[in-house]
């Protein structure tokens, strides 16, 4: 029977094995693009995803030793699919060949296609790790980057001293150059240490207020399976528990065409290697495991940016408090520097978890304290927000697998006895159909400093909603993805003077014409509510905001060297009786030379939108660890050109030039970022050296 299963998988996957080496890099690019292009944010941090993809590309995961946590790091598999792989091993023993994946009903061809470059099948061997291996065979990597907008922004204009004395925030203190340097040494997934430094455009560099050089420094030391510990982290790190309500110090996915992205897959402890200056912890952490029991503990102490209050007895505001956090990470002006490192944050906590064969339950608690109290001038809409110097939040999270169903959830409560909860299930109803259901309820006074639970509100407060997602594989050439999310807010939100509600509907049909040609059609409609622009005496009247987008995207691989991507997208935005539209058309070209290790990327885009409300988003290929998802609005042309050259097998060089050319504006942006004229261009150069 085992041989039959192996040959079944062999015939299923043999025709794609020969192309793995050629396609692995493209799979990484497309996977990151898939994650990024469906997010509407121009400043994302997808470093964790990219690092995991490249790690498993260079160190394929051995399916015979793979754990649930390691399979999660592939960012390809659902809980049900992971459970099916682990159950297959339990039933039949170790994998004989990688092609046995084709014999697991829960894994379709597309998923296996994406897995193959990142997994392998090898005999299980005794772990013979020695520290000298980490020092001798570690992968040393140095990454340097330079970026600059070529046009002059208002913040870099020269002003007389008399003007600056009166308006000190009228000018950036530093140059428009942006610098980034990172060193990291990593030995497999066992040991990692490194340092990262960044200077943003407008910040001083080795002078003035930044005599120490870079504005932001980050460093880490991380090791797995050391002595009695499963993992140990020193320096900067991230901690994530459950579904993200009690503790989640990092980026989390929202609603995307991957309809299952609303479920959090917590990688409890990992080193921090990015440059987001707020979503990390600094101190020490460890995970201790004994059989089915696991405990993770952490403590962090760092300075954070904040607006310190000026004494105002009329407003009941006194010295030694702050009004708000500043999370931009920018320290370019006198005002921004005044907010730098003004408050010190201490945060400590942990999770005790017990895992059985088909379940995991965790109990977590987090205590946060600031050396100054948060004393915000609360509006009516914000009167239930956190407004103190300390907070304790505790919660229980769970995952349960039963046959072809996965149940997951978390219940969390802050020290004011207000709770937030999220519960859901994934059901592999049929080899061709997967379903997901998520319900969340967040009390208006629930508090959690580092939270990232699924939902509409960014702080997981005042929300009640239910989400339904489905993925149907109609046949080998067609699949459908869809979700519907119905939500209402149980208290006032931004620009809403009354309770409000909304709904979000999405459907996408993917078609595979051949192995080198595919396209998809997408429809998305989202309805929310906002204050009406009309006056209604005695009423807090709400008006619906309706945003509808339709996209057609076509991908064509001409041959092993040339690939094309074409897109047309249209948006319709309505706010009461007001209406605006936008359209985007672009053509992407990727070309790899045969005889030289050089790859070229380019885009030519035409866009026309009535205003910012009718903007459109599109993922752009960028430098390694740089993620661009800009918004296209007004009327103009967008082009960029990027080259990646593998100078040697140890040295890679990227160079990128981008240009925005507008037709219906006389200046771009506003304030210190304003550019006089219709053009905005930038250059980026990056060098990666592996030792």
C-alpha positions in Angstrom: 0.0 0.0 0.0 2.9 2.4 0.9 4.5 1.9 -2.5 1.1 2.6 -4.3 0.8 5.8 -2.4 4.4 6.8 -3.3 3.8 6.1 -7.0 0.5 8.0 -6.9 2.3 11.0 -5.6 5.1 10.5 -8.1 2.9 10.7 -11.2 1.1 13.6 -9.6 4.2 15.7 -9.1 6.9 14.5 -11.5 6.2 16.9 -14.2 6.9 19.9 -12.0 10.1 18.7 -10.3 12.4 19.6 -13.2 11.4 23.2 -12.9 11.8 23.7 -9.2 15.3 25.3 -9.4 14.1 27.7 -12.1 10.9 28.5 -10.3 11.9 28.7 -6.7 12.9 32.3 -6.8 9.8 33.3 -8.7 7.6 31.4 -6.2 9.1 33.6 -3.4 8.5 36.7 -5.4 4.9 35.8 -6.2 4.2 34.6 -2.7 5.4 38.0 -1.2 3.5 39.8 -4.0 0.3 37.8 -3.2 0.6 38.8 0.5 1.5 42.4 -0.3 -0.7 43.3 -3.2 -3.8 42.7 -1.2 -2.8 45.0 1.6 -3.5 48.7 1.5 -0.5 50.2 3.2 2.6 51.8 1.8 4.8 51.0 4.8 4.5 47.3 5.5 6.9 45.0 7.3 6.8 41.6 5.6 10.4 40.8 6.7 9.3 37.7 8.7 7.6 36.1 5.7 10.6 36.8 3.4 13.2 35.6 5.8 11.3 32.3 6.3 11.0 31.8 2.6 14.7 32.3 1.9 15.7 30.3 4.9 13.7 27.2 3.8 14.9 27.7 0.2 18.5 27.4 1.4 17.7 24.9 4.2 14.7 22.8 3.0 12.5 21.5 5.8 12.8 17.8 6.3 9.2 16.5 6.3 10.3 13.5 8.5 11.3 15.8 11.4 9.0 18.8 10.7 7.0 20.0 13.6 3.7 21.9 13.6 5.6 25.2 14.3 8.0 24.6 11.5 5.3 23.8 9.0 3.5 27.0 10.0 6.7 28.9 9.0 6.2 27.9 5.4 3.2 30.3 5.3 1.5 28.0 2.8 -0.5 25.5 4.8 -3.7 25.6 6.8 -4.0 24.0 10.2 -6.0 21.1 8.6 -3.3 20.6 6.0 -0.5 20.6 8.6 -2.5 18.1 10.7 -2.9 15.9 7.7 0.8 15.8 7.0 1.6 14.9 10.7 -1.2 12.3 10.7 0.2 10.8 7.5 3.6 10.3 9.1 2.0 8.8 12.2 0.0 6.3 10.2 2.6 5.3 7.5 5.9 6.2 9.1 8.6 8.4 7.6 8.2 9.7 4.1 10.1 7.6 1.5 9.9 10.2 -1.2 8.7 13.8 -1.4 6.1 12.8 -4.0 4.1 11.1 -1.3 2.6 14.6 -0.7 0.4 13.9 -3.7 -1.2 11.0 -1.7 -2.5 13.4 1.0 -6.1 14.4 0.0 -5.9 17.8 1.8 -3.0 18.9 -0.3 -3.9 20.0 -3.8 -1.6 20.4 -6.7 -1.1 24.2 -6.3 -0.1 23.8 -2.7 2.4 21.0 -3.4 3.8 23.1 -6.3 4.5 25.9 -3.9 5.9 23.6 -1.2 8.4 21.6 -3.3 11.3 24.2 -3.3 11.1 24.5 0.4 10.8 21.0 1.7 12.8 17.8 1.4 12.7 14.1 2.6 15.8 12.9 4.5 16.4 10.1 7.1 16.0 11.2 10.7 19.5 11.6 12.2 20.6 12.4 15.8 21.1 16.1 16.5 24.8 16.6 16.8 24.8 20.4 17.1 27.9 21.9 18.5 28.6 25.6 19.2 31.7 25.5 17.1 29.6 24.7 14.1 27.6 27.9 14.5 30.8 29.9 14.5 32.5 28.0 11.7 29.7 27.3 9.3 27.3 30.1 10.0 25.9 32.1 7.1 27.3 35.7 7.5 25.3 38.3 5.6 25.9 42.0 5.2 23.2 44.2 3.7 23.6 47.9 2.8 21.0 50.2 1.3 20.7 53.8 0.0 17.5 55.6 -0.9 16.7 59.2 -2.0 13.9 61.2 -3.5 15.6 63.3 -6.2 13.3 66.3 -6.2 13.6 68.9 -3.4 11.0 68.8 -0.7 9.8 71.8 1.2 11.5 70.5 4.4 14.9 70.8 2.8 14.6 74.4 1.7 16.9 77.0 3.2 15.4 79.5 5.6 16.9 82.5 7.4 17.7 81.9 11.1 15.1 84.4 12.1 12.4 82.3 10.4 13.6 79.1 11.9 13.8 80.7 15.3 10.1 81.6 15.0 9.1 78.3 13.3 11.7 75.6 14.2 9.6 72.8 12.7 9.6 74.4 9.3 12.7 72.5 8.2 14.2 69.0 8.4 17.4 68.9 10.3 19.1 66.2 8.2 19.7 65.3 4.6 17.2 63.6 2.3 19.4 60.5 2.2 18.2 57.3 3.7 20.7 54.7 4.9 20.3 51.1 6.1 22.9 48.6 7.2 22.4 45.1 8.5 24.7 42.3 9.6 23.4 38.9 10.5 25.0 35.5 11.2 22.7 32.5 11.1 23.4 28.8 11.5 20.5 26.9 10.1 17.5 27.7 12.4 19.5 27.1 15.6 21.6 30.2 16.2 21.3 33.8 15.0 22.9 37.1 16.0 23.0 40.4 14.2 22.8 44.2 14.3 20.6 46.5 12.2 20.9 50.3 11.8 18.8 52.9 9.9 18.7 56.6 9.2 15.4 57.9 7.7 15.4 60.7 5.2 15.5 64.1 7.0 17.2 62.7 10.1 20.7 63.9 11.0 23.6 61.6 10.6 26.8 61.7 12.7 26.1 65.3 13.7 23.8 67.5 15.7 21.3 65.4 17.7 22.5 62.2 16.0 26.2 62.3 17.0 26.0 58.5 17.5 25.3 58.0 13.8 22.1 56.2 12.9 18.9 57.2 14.5 17.8 53.6 15.1 19.9 50.6 16.2 18.6 47.1 16.8 20.5 43.9 17.8 19.7 40.4 18.8 21.1 37.1 19.9 18.9 34.0 19.4 19.3 30.3 19.9 17.1 27.2 19.8 17.4 23.9 21.7 20.1 25.1 24.0 20.5 23.4 27.4 17.1 23.1 28.9 15.5 25.8 26.7 13.6 25.4 23.5 14.6 28.9 22.6 16.4 31.9 24.1 16.3 35.5 22.9 18.4 38.5 24.0 18.3 42.0 22.7 15.4 42.7 20.3 12.8 40.1 19.7 9.1 39.5 19.1 6.5 37.5 21.1 3.2 36.3 19.8 0.5 34.3 21.6 -2.7 32.7 20.4 -4.9 34.8 18.2 -3.2 38.1 19.0 -5.5 39.5 21.7 -3.3 39.2 24.8 0.1 39.7 23.1 1.2 40.1 19.5 4.3 42.3 18.9 4.4 42.3 15.2 2.6 42.5 11.9 -0.6 40.5 11.4 -2.6 39.8 8.3 -6.1 41.1 7.8 -8.6 40.2 5.1 -7.0 39.0 1.9 -7.8 36.7 -1.0 -6.2 34.0 1.1 -9.5 33.7 3.0 -7.9 31.9 5.8 -5.5 34.7 6.7 -7.8 35.9 9.5 -6.6 33.0 11.7 -3.4 33.8 13.5 -0.6 31.2 13.6 1.6 32.3 16.4 5.3 31.7 16.3 5.8 32.3 20.0 9.3 33.6 20.1 11.6 34.8 17.3 14.4 37.4 16.9 13.6 40.9 15.6 15.5 41.9 12.5 13.5 44.7 11.0 13.4 48.5 11.4 9.9 49.2 12.6 10.7 51.3 15.6 7.6 50.3 17.7 6.6 46.7 17.1 9.3 44.9 19.0 10.5 44.1 22.5 13.9 44.7 24.0 15.3 42.6 26.8 15.2 38.8 27.2 12.9 35.9 26.6 12.9 32.2 26.7 10.8 29.1 25.9 11.1 26.1 28.2 9.6 22.8 27.1 9.1 19.5 28.9 7.2 16.9 27.0 3.7 18.3 26.4 4.2 21.3 28.6 5.7 24.6 27.4 6.4 27.9 29.1 7.5 31.1 27.5 8.6 34.1 29.6 9.8 37.5 28.6 10.7 40.9 30.0 11.3 44.1 28.0 12.4 47.6 28.8 12.8 50.3 26.2 12.2 54.0 25.6 9.3 55.0 23.4 8.3 58.2 21.6 5.5 60.2 23.2 3.9 63.6 23.5 4.6 64.9 27.0 1.9 67.0 28.4 2.4 70.7 29.3 0.8 71.6 32.6 -2.8 72.9 32.2 -4.9 73.0 35.4 -8.0 74.1 33.4 -7.8 70.9 31.4 -6.9 68.9 34.5 -3.5 68.1 33.0 -0.5 68.2 35.2 3.3 67.7 34.8 4.8 64.2 34.5 2.3 62.7 32.0 2.0 62.2 28.3 -0.9 62.6 25.9 -0.2 60.1 23.2 2.3 57.7 21.7 4.3 58.6 18.5 4.9 55.4 16.4 6.2 56.9 13.1 9.8 56.4 14.1 10.7 59.7 12.4 13.0 62.2 14.2 13.6 64.8 11.5 12.4 68.0 13.1 12.8 69.8 16.4 9.2 68.8 17.3 9.8 65.1 16.5 13.0 65.0 18.5 11.2 66.5 21.4 9.0 63.4 21.5 11.9 60.9 21.1 12.4 58.4 24.0 10.3 60.5 26.4 8.6 57.5 28.1 10.1 54.2 29.3 8.0 51.1 28.8 8.4 48.0 30.9 6.5 44.9 29.8 6.7 41.4 31.1 4.6 38.3 30.8 4.4 34.7 29.6 2.4 31.8 28.4 1.9 28.4 29.8 0.8 25.9 27.2 -0.2 22.3 27.1 -0.3 20.3 23.9 -1.9 17.0 23.2 -2.1 14.9 20.1 -4.9 17.0 18.5 -5.1 20.1 20.6 -3.2 23.0 22.2 -4.3 25.3 25.0 -2.4 28.3 26.3 -2.8 30.6 29.3 -1.1 34.0 28.9 -0.6 37.1 31.0 1.1 40.4 30.2 1.9 43.3 32.5 2.8 46.7 31.1 4.0 49.8 33.0 5.1 53.3 31.8 7.2 55.6 34.0 4.8 58.4 33.1 1.0 58.0 33.1 -0.9 58.4 29.9 -3.2 61.3 30.5 -4.9 62.0 27.1 -7.4 64.7 26.6 -10.2 62.2 25.8 -12.9 63.1 23.4 -16.3 61.4 23.7 -15.3 58.8 21.1 -12.1 58.0 23.1 -13.3 58.0 26.7 -13.0 54.2 27.1 -9.4 54.1 25.7 -6.5 53.1 27.9 -5.5 56.1 30.0 -3.2 55.1 32.8 0.4 54.1 33.6 0.0 50.4 34.0 -2.1 47.5 32.6 -2.5 43.8 33.0 -4.1 41.7 30.4 -4.6 37.9 30.6 -6.1 35.4 28.3 -6.7 31.8 27.2 -6.1 30.6 23.7 -6.8 27.2 22.1 -6.5 25.1 19.0 -8.4 21.8 18.6 -8.3 19.4 15.6 -11.1 17.0 15.0 -11.1 15.0 11.9 -11.2 17.5 9.1 -12.0 20.5 11.3 -9.8 22.9 13.2 -11.2 25.0 16.0 -9.3 28.0 17.3 -9.9 31.0 19.5 -8.8 33.3 22.4 -10.6 35.0 25.3 -8.7 37.9 26.8 -9.5 40.2 29.7 -7.9 43.5 30.8 -7.6 44.5 34.5 -10.8 46.5 34.3 -12.6 43.2 33.8 -13.5 44.0 30.1 -13.0 41.3 27.6 -12.3 40.6 24.0 -12.9 37.2 22.4 -12.4 35.6 19.0 -13.4 32.1 18.0 -13.4 30.3 14.7 -13.2 27.1 12.8 -11.7 25.8 9.5 -13.4 22.9 7.9 -12.0 20.8 5.0 -15.5 19.9 3.9 -14.4 18.3 0.7 -11.2 17.7 -1.2 -12.3 20.7 -3.3 -13.9 22.9 -0.6 -12.5 24.6 2.5 -14.6 26.8 4.7 -13.8 29.2 7.5 -16.0 30.9 10.1 -14.8 33.6 12.6 -16.7 35.5 15.2 -15.1 38.3 17.3 -16.4 40.5 20.0 -14.3 43.2 21.6 -15.7 45.3 24.4 -15.4 49.1 24.0 -13.3 49.3 27.2 -11.1 46.2 26.5 -7.4 47.1 26.6 -4.3 45.4 25.3 -1.2 47.4 24.4 0.3 44.9 21.9 -2.7 43.3 20.2 -3.5 42.3 16.7 -6.6 40.3 16.7 -8.6 39.9 13.5 -11.1 42.6 12.8 -11.8 46.1 11.4 -10.6 48.2 14.4 -6.9 48.5 14.8 -6.9 48.4 18.6 -9.5 45.5 19.0 -12.0 47.6 20.9 -15.8 48.2 20.4 -16.4 45.7 17.7 -18.7 42.8 17.0 -18.5 40.9 13.8 -18.8 37.6 11.9 -16.7 36.5 9.0 -17.3 33.7 6.6 -14.7 32.5 4.0 -14.7 29.8 1.4 -12.3 28.4 -1.1 -13.5 26.1 -3.9 -11.3 24.2 -6.4 -13.7 23.7 -9.2 -11.3 21.8 -11.3 -7.6 21.7 -12.2 -7.9 25.0 -14.1 -10.4 27.0 -12.0 -10.7 28.0 -8.3 -12.9 30.4 -6.4 -12.2 32.3 -3.2 -14.8 34.4 -1.4 -15.5 36.0 2.0 -18.3 38.0 3.6 -17.7 40.0 6.8 -20.5 41.7 8.7 -19.5 43.9 11.6 -20.8 46.7 13.8 -19.1 49.0 16.2 -20.5 49.1 19.8 -19.2 52.6 20.4 -18.2 55.7 18.5 -15.4 55.6 16.0 -13.4 58.2 14.1 -15.8 60.6 12.2 -18.8 58.7 13.5 -20.9 60.4 16.2 -23.2 57.4 16.6 -22.9 53.6 16.5 -22.1 52.4 13.0 -22.0 49.2 11.0 -20.5 47.8 7.8 -20.1 44.8 5.6 -17.3 43.6 3.3 -17.8 41.2 0.4 -15.0 39.7 -1.8 -14.9 37.1 -4.5 -12.1 36.1 -6.9 -12.0 33.5 -9.6 -8.6 32.1 -10.6 -8.1 30.4 -14.0 -5.0 28.4 -15.1 -4.9 28.3 -18.9 -1.6 26.4 -18.9 1.5 26.1 -16.7 2.8 29.4 -18.2 -0.5 31.3 -18.4 -3.1 32.3 -15.8 -5.4 35.1 -14.9 -7.9 36.1 -12.2 -10.9 38.3 -11.9 -11.7 40.0 -8.6 -14.7 41.9 -7.2 -14.7 43.6 -3.8 -17.4 45.7 -2.2 -17.1 47.3 1.2 -19.7 49.4 3.0 -19.0 51.4 6.1 -20.7 54.5 7.8 -19.5 58.0 8.5 -21.1 61.2 9.7 -23.3 62.8 7.1 -22.1 66.1 5.7 -25.6 67.5 6.0 -26.9 68.9 9.3 -29.7 67.1 11.0 -30.7 69.0 14.2 -30.9 66.6 17.2 -29.6 63.6 15.3 -26.2 62.0 14.7 -27.0 61.0 11.2 -24.8 58.4 9.5 -24.1 58.1 5.8 -22.9 55.0 4.0 -19.5 54.9 2.3 -19.5 52.4 -0.5 -16.3 51.3 -2.2 -16.4 48.9 -5.1 -13.3 47.6 -7.0 -13.1 45.3 -10.0 -9.7 43.9 -11.1 -8.6 41.8 -14.0 -5.0 40.4 -13.8 -3.2 38.3 -16.4 0.2 36.6 -15.9 2.1 35.1 -18.8 5.5 33.4 -18.7 6.7 33.5 -22.3 9.7 31.3 -21.6 12.2 30.7 -18.8 13.6 34.3 -19.3 10.6 36.5 -19.9 7.4 37.0 -17.8 4.6 39.5 -18.2 1.9 40.7 -15.9 -1.0 42.9 -17.1 -3.7 44.5 -15.0 -6.8 46.7 -15.3 -8.5 47.8 -12.1 -11.5 50.1 -11.6 -12.9 51.6 -8.3 -16.1 53.4 -7.6 -16.4 55.3 -4.3 -19.7 56.8 -3.0 -20.2 59.0 0.0 -23.9 59.8 0.2 -24.7 61.7 -3.1 -21.0 62.3 -3.8 -19.3 59.9 -6.2 -15.7 59.5 -7.5 -14.0 56.9 -9.8 -10.5 55.7 -10.5 -8.9 53.4 -13.0 -5.4 51.8 -13.1 -3.8 50.0 -16.0 -0.2 48.6 -15.9 2.1 46.3 -17.7 5.0 44.6 -15.8 7.9 42.9 -17.6 10.5 40.7 -15.9 13.5 39.4 -17.9 16.3 37.2 -16.9 19.4 36.9 -19.1 20.7 33.5 -19.9 24.4 34.0 -20.0 24.8 36.6 -17.3 23.1 36.5 -13.8 21.1 39.6 -14.3 17.3 40.1 -13.9 15.4 43.2 -14.9 12.0 44.4 -13.7 9.9 47.2 -15.1 6.4 48.7 -14.9 4.5 51.2 -17.0 1.2 52.3 -15.4 -1.5 54.8 -16.3 -3.9 55.9 -13.6 -6.7 58.4 -13.4 -8.8 58.9 -10.2 -11.0 61.8 -9.2 -9.6 62.2 -5.7 -7.8 60.4 -2.9 -11.0 58.5 -2.0 -11.0 56.7 -5.3 -7.3 55.7 -5.0 -6.1 52.2 -6.0 -3.2 50.1 -4.6 -0.7 47.9 -6.4 2.3 45.9 -5.2 5.6 46.8 -6.7 8.8 44.8 -7.0 11.4 46.4 -4.8 14.7 45.7 -3.1 15.2 42.8 -0.8 13.3 43.5 2.5 11.7 46.6 1.0 7.9 46.3 0.4 6.2 48.9 -1.7 2.4 49.0 -2.0 1.8 52.7 -3.0 -1.6 54.3 -3.6 -2.3 55.5 -7.1 -4.5 58.6 -7.2 -5.1 61.7 -9.3 -4.0 61.5 -12.9 -0.6 60.4 -14.3 1.9 57.8 -15.2 3.9 55.6 -12.9 7.1 53.8 -14.1 9.9 52.0 -12.4 12.9 50.0 -13.5 14.9 47.6 -11.3 17.9 45.4 -11.9 19.2 42.6 -9.8 22.7 41.4 -10.6 24.3 38.4 -8.9 27.9 39.6 -9.3 29.2 36.4 -7.7 27.5 33.6 -5.8 28.2 35.6 -2.7 27.4 39.2 -3.8 24.1 40.5 -5.1 23.4 44.1 -6.3 20.0 45.8 -6.7 19.4 49.2 -8.4 16.0 50.8 -8.7 14.6 54.0 -10.3 11.0 55.0 -9.9 9.0 58.0 -11.3 5.6 59.5 -10.6 4.5 61.9 -13.3 1.2 63.7 -12.6 -0.8 65.7 -15.1 -3.5 67.4 -13.1 -1.5 68.8 -10.1 1.0 71.6 -9.7 2.6 70.2 -6.5 2.8 66.8 -4.9 2.0 66.1 -1.2 1.9 68.8 1.4 3.7 70.3 4.4 7.4 69.5 4.6 6.9 66.7 2.1 5.6 69.0 -0.6 7.3 69.0 -4.0 6.7 71.9 -6.4 6.0 70.4 -9.8 4.4 67.4 -11.4 7.2 64.8 -11.0 8.5 62.8 -8.1 11.4 60.3 -8.7 13.6 58.2 -6.4 16.6 56.0 -6.6 17.5 52.9 -4.5 20.7 50.9 -4.4 21.3 47.8 -2.3 24.3 45.4 -1.9 24.2 42.0 -0.2 27.3 40.2 0.7 27.4 36.6 2.1 30.6 35.5 3.7 
